[in-house]
Amino acid sequence: MATTVEPARPERRQRTAQLIDELQHERRDLWSLYCQIGELKPFNDVEPVKSKLMRFAEVLVDYVSLGHFGLYERILSGTERRESLIAVATDIYPEFSEVTELSVSFNDKYENADEASALTNLADDLSALGESLARRFELEDRLCGLMRR
């Protein structure tokens, strides 16, 4: 009995590869800005911190949105047929979503930080966010690896 193998849909795979590339580019930009902010410790000079923090917050929101509404939308839109990919995406979604919520909260807290007093907890908040982002990177790498197959 012969089985028919449906050919890969090149345009869909190409769009997926472009989405993953865009996500990884955003991630590199995000991490670069994260490190640049870290170099400004102890956060006494408000203006340079505020400037970097505003840019970081923009990229952070873009990055988590792309992962959430790009990556997950692509997987869970109903057209994905790879059960293993759907299973992994479903399994890691709560943790993935938790990082999104933490990122949005960080953005809300620091998007209008105009005074030194608003930066009092920045070092601790950056540390917690950095740990969460590192975990999200691992989850994304796992998901993107499956998506590229």
Secondary structure as a PSIPRED ss2 file (coil, helix, strand):
# PSIPRED VFORMAT (PSIPRED V4.0)

   1 M C   1.000  0.000  0.000
   2 A C   1.000  0.000  0.000
   3 T C   1.000  0.000  0.000
   4 T C   1.000  0.000  0.000
   5 V C   1.000  0.000  0.000
   6 E C   1.000  0.000  0.000
   7 P C   1.000  0.000  0.000
   8 A C   1.000  0.000  0.000
   9 R C   1.000  0.000  0.000
  10 P H   0.000  1.000  0.000
  11 E H   0.000  1.000  0.000
  12 R H   0.000  1.000  0.000
  13 R H   0.000  1.000  0.000
  14 Q H   0.000  1.000  0.000
  15 R H   0.000  1.000  0.000
  16 T H   0.000  1.000  0.000
  17 A H   0.000  1.000  0.000
  18 Q H   0.000  1.000  0.000
  19 L H   0.000  1.000  0.000
  20 I H   0.000  1.000  0.000
  21 D H   0.000  1.000  0.000
  22 E H   0.000  1.000  0.000
  23 L H   0.000  1.000  0.000
  24 Q H   0.000  1.000  0.000
  25 H H   0.000  1.000  0.000
  26 E H   0.000  1.000  0.000
  27 R H   0.000  1.000  0.000
  28 R H   0.000  1.000  0.000
  29 D H   0.000  1.000  0.000
  30 L H   0.000  1.000  0.000
  31 W H   0.000  1.000  0.000
  32 S H   0.000  1.000  0.000
  33 L H   0.000  1.000  0.000
  34 Y H   0.000  1.000  0.000
  35 C H   0.000  1.000  0.000
  36 Q H   0.000  1.000  0.000
  37 I H   0.000  1.000  0.000
  38 G H   0.000  1.000  0.000
  39 E C   1.000  0.000  0.000
  40 L C   1.000  0.000  0.000
  41 K C   1.000  0.000  0.000
  42 P C   1.000  0.000  0.000
  43 F C   1.000  0.000  0.000
  44 N C   1.000  0.000  0.000
  45 D C   1.000  0.000  0.000
  46 V H   0.000  1.000  0.000
  47 E H   0.000  1.000  0.000
  48 P H   0.000  1.000  0.000
  49 V H   0.000  1.000  0.000
  50 K H   0.000  1.000  0.000
  51 S H   0.000  1.000  0.000
  52 K H   0.000  1.000  0.000
  53 L H   0.000  1.000  0.000
  54 M H   0.000  1.000  0.000
  55 R H   0.000  1.000  0.000
  56 F H   0.000  1.000  0.000
  57 A H   0.000  1.000  0.000
  58 E H   0.000  1.000  0.000
  59 V H   0.000  1.000  0.000
  60 L H   0.000  1.000  0.000
  61 V H   0.000  1.000  0.000
  62 D H   0.000  1.000  0.000
  63 Y H   0.000  1.000  0.000
  64 V H   0.000  1.000  0.000
  65 S H   0.000  1.000  0.000
  66 L H   0.000  1.000  0.000
  67 G H   0.000  1.000  0.000
  68 H H   0.000  1.000  0.000
  69 F H   0.000  1.000  0.000
  70 G H   0.000  1.000  0.000
  71 L H   0.000  1.000  0.000
  72 Y H   0.000  1.000  0.000
  73 E H   0.000  1.000  0.000
  74 R H   0.000  1.000  0.000
  75 I H   0.000  1.000  0.000
  76 L H   0.000  1.000  0.000
  77 S C   1.000  0.000  0.000
  78 G C   1.000  0.000  0.000
  79 T C   1.000  0.000  0.000
  80 E C   1.000  0.000  0.000
  81 R C   1.000  0.000  0.000
  82 R C   1.000  0.000  0.000
  83 E H   0.000  1.000  0.000
  84 S H   0.000  1.000  0.000
  85 L H   0.000  1.000  0.000
  86 I H   0.000  1.000  0.000
  87 A H   0.000  1.000  0.000
  88 V H   0.000  1.000  0.000
  89 A H   0.000  1.000  0.000
  90 T H   0.000  1.000  0.000
  91 D H   0.000  1.000  0.000
  92 I H   0.000  1.000  0.000
  93 Y H   0.000  1.000  0.000
  94 P H   0.000  1.000  0.000
  95 E H   0.000  1.000  0.000
  96 F H   0.000  1.000  0.000
  97 S H   0.000  1.000  0.000
  98 E H   0.000  1.000  0.000
  99 V H   0.000  1.000  0.000
 100 T H   0.000  1.000  0.000
 101 E H   0.000  1.000  0.000
 102 L H   0.000  1.000  0.000
 103 S H   0.000  1.000  0.000
 104 V H   0.000  1.000  0.000
 105 S H   0.000  1.000  0.000
 106 F H   0.000  1.000  0.000
 107 N H   0.000  1.000  0.000
 108 D H   0.000  1.000  0.000
 109 K H   0.000  1.000  0.000
 110 Y H   0.000  1.000  0.000
 111 E C   1.000  0.000  0.000
 112 N C   1.000  0.000  0.000
 113 A C   1.000  0.000  0.000
 114 D C   1.000  0.000  0.000
 115 E C   1.000  0.000  0.000
 116 A H   0.000  1.000  0.000
 117 S H   0.000  1.000  0.000
 118 A H   0.000  1.000  0.000
 119 L H   0.000  1.000  0.000
 120 T C   1.000  0.000  0.000
 121 N C   1.000  0.000  0.000
 122 L H   0.000  1.000  0.000
 123 A H   0.000  1.000  0.000
 124 D H   0.000  1.000  0.000
 125 D H   0.000  1.000  0.000
 126 L H   0.000  1.000  0.000
 127 S H   0.000  1.000  0.000
 128 A H   0.000  1.000  0.000
 129 L H   0.000  1.000  0.000
 130 G H   0.000  1.000  0.000
 131 E H   0.000  1.000  0.000
 132 S H   0.000  1.000  0.000
 133 L H   0.000  1.000  0.000
 134 A H   0.000  1.000  0.000
 135 R H   0.000  1.000  0.000
 136 R H   0.000  1.000  0.000
 137 F H   0.000  1.000  0.000
 138 E H   0.000  1.000  0.000
 139 L H   0.000  1.000  0.000
 140 E H   0.000  1.000  0.000
 141 D H   0.000  1.000  0.000
 142 R H   0.000  1.000  0.000
 143 L H   0.000  1.000  0.000
 144 C H   0.000  1.000  0.000
 145 G H   0.000  1.000  0.000
 146 L H   0.000  1.000  0.000
 147 M H   0.000  1.000  0.000
 148 R H   0.000  1.000  0.000
 149 R C   1.000  0.000  0.000
